[in-house]
């Protein structure tokens, strides 16, 4: 029992180091490493960042030097065993003379997936895994989805009233008639957490209707460092995006418009203002972009995680297309009522209760008077 408690203590430190990589490692995973000698002293530690190139265990080994010999390596993810931008990390672990490795989980990358552990064991190193696995899996769930399926992990986020309304009737919610404070559904704590969620994602997506109605910035205002700016994606079938909108006037190669019909004049205007425009296949006779094509395209551009903050129709398009992996739904203690307030998801809806989208593994979060439901439609680690 004492050894297990000690292992958990150092492994939590490795996980804390790994979390320092949020926003800095994509499209790589977040990894932290701690090396502890026979006297229970930390002799090396490291946290991976994409621009730093070197992996966490290599940084920890370099810091430890000769003190790594006979020591224990604590790490949240199996050391890699393949040649990528760097040589295999298992080779560095073996060469350093480390005698024991305690890891939270196997690498979801099919190129590794247990091979790193096998190579360490073959070299006579004692390997154990599975401690704090749930926390480790959650931390790198976007990487897991991306590396296994080549598309981003998709999170559907919304703020709504207890009766599932995301906005009052359109005629009563226009920004010209109400201040931003009047339109906020949730309180300050929940809205601050939204910024934390944005920081955890590579891209954010809305429909052009949301831009026209609310004129949002869609930026990461968490204050945390990130390697690349949050990609702001707008679904805009016919390029209706206003040139004077804040998302256009602040574009700096971080705004992507996905359309179905690219009117050449408007496209040139947007390109001149620093907005990327891509034409994708349509999903229906109305010309809306195919949501599966959207995620495929984003995956091809190394986007590992996408948060949808759309309106009712975009939410429905994502749900009905089956691209959503998880939800993070904020609820405020308010009730709008009526038949014309905007629902969380519009469209035709699912025909039966049995056929409805089913959220599993749910958990609740409190933000002052507000609360949020987090849950999954799919396991990001599933094949």
Secondary structure, DSSP 8 states (H G I E B T S, - for coil): -HHHHHHHHHHHHHHHHHHTTTTTSTTS---EEEEE-TTS-EEEEEE--TTT-S-HHHHHHHHHGGGGTT-EEEESS----S-SSS--HHHHHHHTT--EEEES----STTTTTHHHHHHHHTT-EEEE-TTHHHHHHHTHHHHHHHHHSS-EEEEEEEEETTSEEES-GGG--TTTS-HHHH--S-HHHHHHHHHHHHT-SEEEEEHHHHHHH-------S----SS--EEEEE-TT----TTSHHHHT-SS-EEEEESS--HHHHHHHHHTT-EEEE--BSSTT--B-HHHHHHHHHHTT--EEEE---HHHHHHHHHHT---EEEEEEES----SSSSEESS-SS--SSSTTS---EEEEEEEETTEEEEEEESS-TT--
